[in-house]
Amino acid sequence: MRLLISSCLLLLTVACTPTVQVNAPKEPITINLNVKIEHEIRVKVDKELDELFADDSNLF
């Protein structure tokens, strides 16, 4: 009886061994950078403000 129980336990522990598989992806990894740069607007506004203050220096 002990032999039967120990053989069953041995089979259960061997059958439950975890496996880890590491595979490379089939498609290449793509990184999508949708970045919108709007620094031009700020520069234009700064220049317009400089011109406005230079034209009418009595504002401040």
VEXDREN-2710 file (C-alpha; in Angstrom, 1 decimal):
% VEXDREN-2710
k/r/px/py/pz
1/MET/0.0/0.0/0.0
2/ARG/2.9/2.4/0.9
3/LEU/4.5/1.6/-2.4
4/LEU/1.3/2.5/-4.3
5/ILE/0.9/5.8/-2.5
6/SER/4.5/6.8/-2.9
7/SER/4.4/6.0/-6.6
8/CYS/1.2/8.0/-7.1
9/LEU/2.8/11.0/-5.2
10/LEU/5.9/10.7/-7.3
11/LEU/3.9/10.7/-10.5
12/LEU/1.8/13.7/-9.4
13/THR/4.9/15.7/-8.5
14/VAL/6.6/14.9/-11.8
15/ALA/3.5/15.7/-13.8
16/CYS/3.0/19.1/-12.1
17/THR/6.4/20.6/-12.9
18/PRO/6.1/24.1/-14.2
19/THR/7.6/25.0/-17.6
20/VAL/8.6/28.5/-18.7
21/GLN/9.0/29.3/-22.4
22/VAL/10.6/32.4/-23.7
23/ASN/9.9/33.2/-27.3
24/ALA/10.8/36.2/-29.4
25/PRO/7.8/38.1/-30.8
26/LYS/6.8/37.4/-34.4
27/GLU/6.2/41.1/-35.1
28/PRO/8.8/43.8/-34.5
29/ILE/8.1/46.1/-31.5
30/THR/6.9/49.5/-32.7
31/ILE/6.8/52.6/-30.5
32/ASN/4.4/55.2/-31.7
33/LEU/5.4/58.7/-30.7
34/ASN/2.6/61.1/-31.5
35/VAL/4.1/64.2/-30.1
36/LYS/2.9/67.6/-31.2
37/ILE/5.3/70.4/-30.7
38/GLU/3.7/73.8/-30.5
39/HIS/6.6/76.0/-29.3
40/GLU/6.3/78.2/-32.5
41/ILE/3.1/79.8/-31.3
42/ARG/4.6/80.9/-28.0
43/VAL/7.7/82.4/-29.8
44/LYS/5.4/84.4/-32.1
45/VAL/3.3/85.7/-29.2
46/ASP/6.4/86.7/-27.3
47/LYS/7.8/88.6/-30.3
48/GLU/4.5/90.4/-30.8
49/LEU/4.4/91.4/-27.1
50/ASP/8.0/92.7/-27.3
51/GLU/7.1/94.7/-30.4
52/LEU/3.9/96.1/-28.7
53/PHE/5.8/97.2/-25.5
54/ALA/8.7/98.6/-27.6
55/ASP/6.2/100.7/-29.7
56/ASP/4.3/102.1/-26.7
57/SER/6.8/102.4/-23.9
58/ASN/4.4/104.5/-21.8
59/LEU/2.3/101.4/-20.9
60/PHE/4.4/100.6/-17.8
END
